[in-house]
Amino acid sequence: MRYIRALYTFWRTSVMAEVEYRLNFFVSLFSSLAGATGGLFVLSFFYRGEQTLGGWSWNEAVVVLGVFMAIEGFSQMLLNPNLNRIVDHVQMGTLDFVLLKPIDSQFWLSTRHFSPWGIPNFLAGCGLVVYGAIRSGAGPLQMLAGALPFAFGILILYSVWFILGTLSVWFVKIYNITYVLKALLEGGRFPIAAYPTLYRIFMTFVVPVAFLTTVPAEAFLGRGSAFYTTLSALFALVFFTVSRLFWRFALRYYTSASS
């Protein structure tokens, strides 16, 4: 309950600070609509007549795009505002104050800030998922089944991002690494089956992009497999555990701003 109250306080103060700039909501809404329209426009280039993309129909590919946009919106709400600041905390020495707080430091660094401007992008992505799934013949229960692998995908993304942020304890300025991660994640806009075999292996087992978009999309469409859902859960558990252990290990080498 202590952490729930802390989370409520964190997000409440963040939202109060953000809504001072109310024009940002309309800018964010326009950006989300433009992003969805642009994504559909780019996707349309791969479909002419009865063509498919890696065996995926138009409506099925729209679900993949929707999952990608929903994850992008979630990143804008929580991951971007928090995990990108780990580098700043280490560089400016404000991590000292975080470590002195009577709360888990990883929890504080991961949830302290909340940006409501990612909500339109998240909802736009969810809308595309529902639209594409219904047009593909998926029912409500099938779409609900996709929520679990979708949550696993978000946990995988969070864990990888936090591990990269932890590297700042040694390298301080690692902004470029997160940019590389975001560039790799762009491949999740399309079904993983659309890529050559070597790329599919890389985007499944090296950088697990497939578990962020394609695997949840298959579950939303009602054709997900228990094997990939279990593998997604295993990946999420392993990456999250590694992020916890790696953070504790890194703190042994953190020398603070004054030493």
ZIWO-V808791 format. One record per pair of residues at least 12 apart in sequence whose ideal C-beta (glycine too) atoms are under 8 Angstrom apart, sorted by the first residue. I is the first residue (numbers start at 1). J is the second residue. If there is no record, write none. Layout:
i: [I/I]
j: [J/J]
This chain:
i: [2/3/3/3/6/6/7/10/10/10/10/11/11/14/14/14/14/14/15/15/18/18/18/19/24/25/25/25/27/28/28/28/28/28/29/31/31/32/32/32/32/32/32/33/33/35/35/35/35/36/36/36/36/39/39/39/39/40/40/42/43/43/43/43/43/43/46/46/46/47/53/53/53/53/54/54/54/54/54/54/55/55/56/56/56/57/59/59/59/59/59/60/60/60/60/60/61/61/61/62/62/62/62/63/63/63/63/63/63/63/63/64/64/64/64/64/64/64/65/65/65/65/65/66/66/66/66/66/66/66/66/66/67/67/67/67/67/67/67/67/67/67/68/68/68/68/68/69/69/69/69/69/70/70/70/70/70/70/71/71/71/71/71/71/71/72/72/72/73/73/73/73/73/73/73/73/74/74/74/75/75/76/76/76/76/76/77/77/77/77/77/77/77/78/78/78/78/78/78/79/79/79/80/80/81/81/81/82/82/82/82/82/83/83/83/83/83/83/83/84/84/84/85/85/86/86/86/86/86/87/87/87/87/87/87/89/90/90/90/90/91/91/91/92/93/93/93/94/95/95/95/96/96/96/99/99/105/105/106/106/106/106/109/109/110/110/129/129/129/129/130/133/133/133/133/136/137/138/138/138/139/142/142/142/142/143/143/145/145/145/145/146/146/146/146/146/146/148/148/148/149/149/149/149/149/149/149/149/150/150/150/152/152/152/152/152/152/152/153/153/153/153/153/153/153/154/155/155/155/156/156/156/156/156/156/156/157/157/158/158/159/159/159/159/159/160/160/160/160/161/161/162/162/163/163/163/163/164/164/164/165/166/166/166/166/167/169/169/169/169/170/170/181/184/184/184/185/185/187/187/187/188/188/188/188/188/188/189/191/191/192/192/192/192/192/193/208/211/211/211/211/215/215/215]
j: [103/103/104/107/103/107/111/111/112/113/114/111/114/81/112/113/114/115/114/116/115/116/117/116/117/116/117/120/117/117/118/119/120/121/120/120/121/69/73/120/121/123/124/120/124/69/72/121/124/69/124/125/128/65/68/69/189/62/65/189/58/61/62/65/189/190/61/190/194/61/190/191/193/194/190/191/192/193/194/195/191/193/191/193/194/136/131/132/133/135/136/132/136/191/217/221/132/190/191/128/131/132/135/128/129/132/133/136/217/220/221/188/189/190/191/213/214/217/125/128/132/189/190/125/126/127/128/129/130/131/132/217/125/129/150/153/188/212/213/216/217/220/125/188/189/212/213/121/122/124/125/128/121/122/125/126/129/150/125/153/154/157/188/212/213/118/121/125/118/119/120/121/122/123/124/125/118/122/154/118/157/115/117/118/121/122/114/115/116/117/118/119/122/110/111/113/114/115/118/157/158/161/115/118/113/114/115/109/110/111/112/113/109/110/158/161/162/165/178/165/175/178/109/113/109/162/165/166/168/165/168/172/173/174/175/109/168/169/172/254/168/172/173/257/256/257/258/257/254/256/257/256/257/258/251/254/247/251/162/243/244/247/162/165/158/162/143/146/217/220/143/146/220/221/222/221/222/220/221/222/222/219/220/221/222/220/222/219/220/222/224/216/217/219/220/221/224/219/229/233/211/215/216/219/224/228/229/232/216/219/220/211/216/229/232/233/235/236/211/212/213/215/216/232/236/212/236/239/240/208/211/212/232/235/236/239/185/212/240/243/236/239/240/242/243/181/208/239/243/178/181/243/247/239/242/243/246/177/178/181/178/243/246/247/250/250/250/251/253/254/250/253/207/203/207/209/209/212/199/203/209/203/209/210/212/213/214/213/214/217/204/209/210/213/214/214/235/228/231/232/235/228/229/232]
